[in-house]
């Protein structure tokens, strides 16, 4: 039987941290482009997704071990847990 319950990391999110600005903070510093934006639900930084050349949010997870991000794209309403590779809508 499949478990459709969100993982503990996703369940722990009670209040969403939203993007302060619609930019990848690291791409702006480096002068590079991004495809989509994600906002870390631990520290609130907004960085680019894995479809972007630099994949800053995945790097952030590997270094900081902050497990959950939300999509910061207009009209998208989902969270993703890197640890458990799980998505949940909100």
N, C-alpha and C positions, 0 to 999 in steps of 0.2 A: 504494500500500500504506500503510495507516494505522500510525503509530508509537504503540505502546501503552506505551512506556517513560516513566517519570515525568521531568519536567523537571529541570534541574540544581538548582533551588532545593529541590524536594521530595527529590531524591536526597541532598542535603547534610545533611538532618536525620538525625542518628544517635541522639539521645536527646531524648525529648519533654519539653517544659516544660509542666507541668500547672497548672491554675488553683489559686492559693493559697486563694482563697475563691470560692464560687459567686455572684459579683456582678459587675456592670459597674462598674468603679472610677469612671468618669466619671459614669454615671447616679446613683450614690450621692452624689457631690459636688453634682450639679445637681438632685437630687430628682426625677429622671425615671424612667420604667419602661423595661424591655428585654423582648425576646421570647426570644432565644437568646444564648448566650455563646460567644465565641471567644478563644483564648489565643495571643498572638504567640509564634512560635518563635524570634525574635531576642532579645527583651527580657523575655518572660514576663508582660507585662501582659494582663489579662483584660478585654475590652470587649464591647459588644453588636454583634449582627449587622446585616445590611442590612435585615432585616424589622423591626427596632426603629426607633422614631421618630428617634433621634439618629444612628444608624449610626456609632457611635464607632470601631469597628475599621477601617472603610473610611477614615475620616478619619485614623486613626493611620497606615495604609499610605501615604496621600497625603503626609503630613507627614514621616514617618520613613523611608519606603521599605523597611520590613521586609516581605519578600515572602510569608512562609508563616505560616498560622494553623492551629490544630486546633480542632475542635468541642469545646466544654467541656460538652456536654449528656450526661447519663447515657445510656449505651448506644450513643452515636455514636462511631465510631472512624475518622475521616477527617481528612486534611490538605487545605488549599487554598492554591494559589499565586495571588496577585493578579496578578503580572507575566505569567504564562503562562496564566492562567484554566484551571488544571488541578487536578483532585481525585485524591487517592490514598487508599486505605484502608490502615489499619495494623493 
